[in-house]
Amino acid sequence: MMRALTVRQPYADAIVHGTKRCENRSRSVSAMHLGTTILIHAAKAPHNSKVTAADLELAHAPDVRGAIIGTAVLDSCHQADPAGCCAP
């Protein structure tokens, strides 16, 4: 069974196109999933940061939502500290 990670646009496009290599999450990932290929699912809702694809130099990205748009390899994971700070 292949796992999927839901990411809001335009960050889902940035992951698929390789310009975003780190995705910060509040929960850690089970070690058994590290090194595996995961599906990247573009959420229906946009990210609340109001960042656009053009801001991320992805003006050519189609902005697909509510669908699987690509794959990525999950190669590592770190747990955010209690204050919610995650650094690239």
C-alpha positions as CSV (number, residue, x, y, z in Angstrom):
1,M,0.0,0.0,0.0
2,M,1.3,3.4,-1.0
3,R,0.9,6.3,1.4
4,A,-0.1,9.9,0.4
5,L,0.7,13.2,1.9
6,T,-1.9,16.0,1.5
7,V,-0.3,19.4,1.0
8,R,-2.0,22.7,0.2
9,Q,-1.2,24.5,-3.0
10,P,1.1,26.0,-4.1
11,Y,3.4,24.0,-1.9
12,A,2.2,20.7,-3.3
13,D,3.4,21.8,-6.8
14,A,6.7,23.0,-5.3
15,I,7.3,19.6,-3.8
16,V,6.5,17.8,-7.0
17,H,8.7,20.2,-9.0
18,G,11.6,19.8,-6.6
19,T,11.8,23.4,-5.4
20,K,10.5,22.6,-1.9
21,R,12.5,19.8,-0.3
22,C,11.3,20.0,3.3
23,E,7.7,19.7,4.5
24,N,7.2,20.6,8.2
25,R,4.5,18.7,10.1
26,S,3.5,18.5,13.7
27,R,3.6,14.7,13.9
28,S,6.6,12.5,13.2
29,V,6.5,9.7,10.7
30,S,6.9,6.1,11.5
31,A,10.4,4.9,10.7
32,M,9.0,2.1,8.5
33,H,7.9,4.8,6.0
34,L,11.3,6.5,5.7
35,G,12.9,5.8,2.3
36,T,9.6,5.0,0.7
37,T,7.9,6.7,-2.2
38,I,4.8,8.6,-1.2
39,L,2.1,10.2,-3.3
40,I,1.7,14.0,-3.2
41,H,-2.0,14.9,-2.9
42,A,-2.9,18.5,-3.6
43,A,-5.6,19.6,-1.1
44,K,-8.7,21.3,-2.4
45,A,-8.2,24.4,-0.2
46,P,-5.3,26.8,-0.8
47,H,-2.6,27.4,1.9
48,N,-3.6,30.2,4.3
49,S,-0.3,32.0,3.7
50,K,-1.7,33.6,0.5
51,V,1.6,32.6,-1.2
52,T,1.1,32.0,-5.0
53,A,2.7,29.8,-7.5
54,A,4.3,32.9,-9.1
55,D,5.8,33.7,-5.6
56,L,7.5,30.3,-5.7
57,E,8.6,30.7,-9.3
58,L,6.1,28.1,-10.4
59,A,4.0,30.2,-12.8
60,H,3.9,27.2,-15.2
61,A,2.3,24.9,-12.6
62,P,-1.3,24.0,-13.4
63,D,-2.6,24.5,-9.8
64,V,-4.5,21.2,-9.7
65,R,-6.5,20.7,-6.5
66,G,-8.1,17.6,-4.9
67,A,-5.9,15.1,-6.8
68,I,-2.7,13.2,-6.7
69,I,-0.2,15.3,-8.6
70,G,3.1,13.4,-8.2
71,T,5.4,11.4,-6.0
72,A,8.3,12.0,-3.6
73,V,10.7,10.0,-1.5
74,L,10.3,10.4,2.2
75,D,13.9,10.4,3.3
76,S,13.8,11.9,6.8
77,C,11.6,13.4,9.5
78,H,12.1,15.5,12.6
79,Q,9.6,16.3,15.3
80,A,8.8,20.0,15.8
81,D,9.5,21.4,19.3
82,P,6.5,22.2,21.6
83,A,6.6,25.8,20.5
84,G,5.9,24.7,17.0
85,C,9.3,25.8,15.6
86,C,10.5,24.0,12.5
87,A,13.5,25.0,10.5
88,P,14.4,23.9,7.0
